[in-house]
């Protein structure tokens, strides 16, 4: 069963699919104020501007991180 999480800053929603994650750490290296596995939640989209987040997510090699427009709530 897939673990999918949603993290929103009000403008966009970052979607993380854990089973697709290759743990390349590109997100952490490129934007550690948002993507930090040492804190909970590990994705904190309010810590950077939307454009920076989109750029880093687009560089995710596995496709585990994607962007949705707008504020999409975390499913129950």
TORBA-534014 format. One line per 4 residues: number of its first residue (from 1); their letters; for each residue z, y, x of N, C-alpha, C. Coordinates in steps of 0.1 Angstrom, whole numbers. Each point is the difference from the previous one (the first is absolute). Example, Ala and Ser with C-alpha at 12.3 -4.5 7.8 and 13.67 -1.06 7.14 Angstrom:
2
1 = AS = 78,-57,132,0,12,-9,0,12,9 ~ -7,11,-4,0,11,9,8,11,-8
This chain:
76
1 = XXXX = 0,-12,8,0,12,-8,0,12,9 ~ -8,10,-4,-2,12,8,11,10,-2 ~ 4,6,11,10,11,-2,-8,13,2 ~ 0,8,-11,-7,13,1,10,11,-4
5 = XXXX = 0,10,9,9,11,-2,-8,13,-1 ~ 6,10,-8,-7,13,-2,10,11,4 ~ -5,9,8,8,12,5,-8,12,-3 ~ 6,10,-7,-7,12,-4,6,12,5
9 = XXXX = -8,10,3,5,14,3,-3,9,-11 ~ -5,-4,-11,-4,8,-11,-14,3,-1 ~ -7,0,12,-15,3,0,-8,-13,2 ~ 6,-9,8,-7,-13,2,11,-11,-1
13 = XXXX = -5,-12,-1,9,-11,1,-5,-10,11 ~ 8,-3,9,-3,-10,10,3,-14,-5 ~ -9,-9,0,2,-14,-4,0,-8,12 ~ 11,-8,1,1,-10,12,1,-14,-5
17 = XXXX = -10,-8,5,-1,-14,-4,5,-8,12 ~ 13,-5,-1,6,-6,12,-8,-13,5 ~ -6,-7,-9,-7,-12,5,-12,3,8 ~ -6,12,-1,-12,3,7,4,7,14
21 = XXXX = 13,4,1,4,8,12,-1,-9,13 ~ -8,5,10,-1,-6,13,10,4,10 ~ 9,10,-4,10,5,8,-5,6,13 ~ -11,7,-1,-6,6,12,8,12,5
25 = XXXX = 8,6,-9,8,11,2,-7,13,2 ~ -13,0,-4,-8,13,1,6,11,-8 ~ 5,-4,-12,6,10,-9,12,6,7 ~ 9,-8,5,12,5,7,-3,8,12
29 = XXXX = -10,-4,8,-3,7,12,-6,14,-3 ~ -8,0,-11,-7,13,-3,7,9,-9 ~ 10,-5,-8,8,9,-9,14,-6,-2 ~ 8,0,10,13,-7,-1,10,7,-10
33 = XXXX = -3,13,-3,9,7,-10,-2,-6,-14 ~ -11,-6,-2,-3,-6,-14,1,-15,1 ~ -5,-6,10,0,-15,1,9,-4,11 ~ 12,-4,-4,11,-4,10,7,-13,-5
37 = XXXX = -3,-11,6,6,-13,-5,15,0,3 ~ 5,9,8,15,0,3,8,6,-11 ~ -6,7,-10,8,6,-11,-5,-6,-13 ~ 8,2,-10,-3,-4,-14,0,12,-9
41 = XXXX = -10,1,-9,-13,-8,1,-8,4,12 ~ -8,-10,5,-7,2,13,-11,10,-2 ~ -5,3,-12,-10,10,-2,6,12,-7 ~ 0,12,6,6,12,-6,-11,11,-1
45 = XXXX = -8,0,-10,-12,9,-1,4,14,-1 ~ 12,4,-3,4,14,-1,2,7,14 ~ -1,-8,10,2,5,14,-12,5,7 ~ -11,0,-6,-13,6,6,-9,5,-11
49 = XXXX = -10,8,4,-9,5,-10,-10,-11,-4 ~ -6,1,-11,-8,-11,-6,-12,-3,9 ~ -7,10,6,-11,-2,9,3,-9,11 ~ 11,2,7,5,-8,11,1,-14,-4
53 = XXXX = 7,-2,-12,2,-14,-5,-13,-7,-3 ~ -9,7,-6,-13,-6,-4,-7,-5,13 ~ 0,9,10,-7,-3,12,6,-13,7 ~ 13,-1,0,6,-12,6,-2,-12,-8
57 = XXXX = 1,1,-13,-3,-12,-9,-14,-5,2 ~ -9,10,1,-14,-4,1,-3,-8,13 ~ 9,2,10,-1,-8,13,7,-13,0 ~ 5,-4,-11,7,-13,-1,-10,-12,2
61 = XXXX = 1,-7,11,-10,-10,3,0,-12,-10 ~ 11,-3,-6,0,-12,-9,-3,3,-15 ~ 1,13,-3,-2,4,-14,13,-2,-8 ~ 11,-2,6,13,-2,-6,5,13,-7
65 = XXXX = -4,11,6,3,13,-5,-12,6,-7 ~ 2,5,-12,-11,7,-7,6,12,-7 ~ -8,9,-5,4,12,-7,-6,0,-14 ~ 9,4,-9,-4,3,-14,2,15,-3
69 = XXXX = -9,6,-7,2,14,-3,11,2,-10 ~ 9,10,1,10,3,-9,13,-8,2 ~ 9,2,-9,14,-6,1,-1,-12,-9 ~ 0,-12,7,-1,-13,-7,14,-6,1
73 = XXXX = 7,-2,-11,14,-6,2,0,-14,5 ~ 11,-4,6,2,-13,5,1,-9,-13 ~ -8,-11,0,2,-9,-12,13,-7,0 ~ 5,-3,-12,14,-6,-1,-1,-15,4
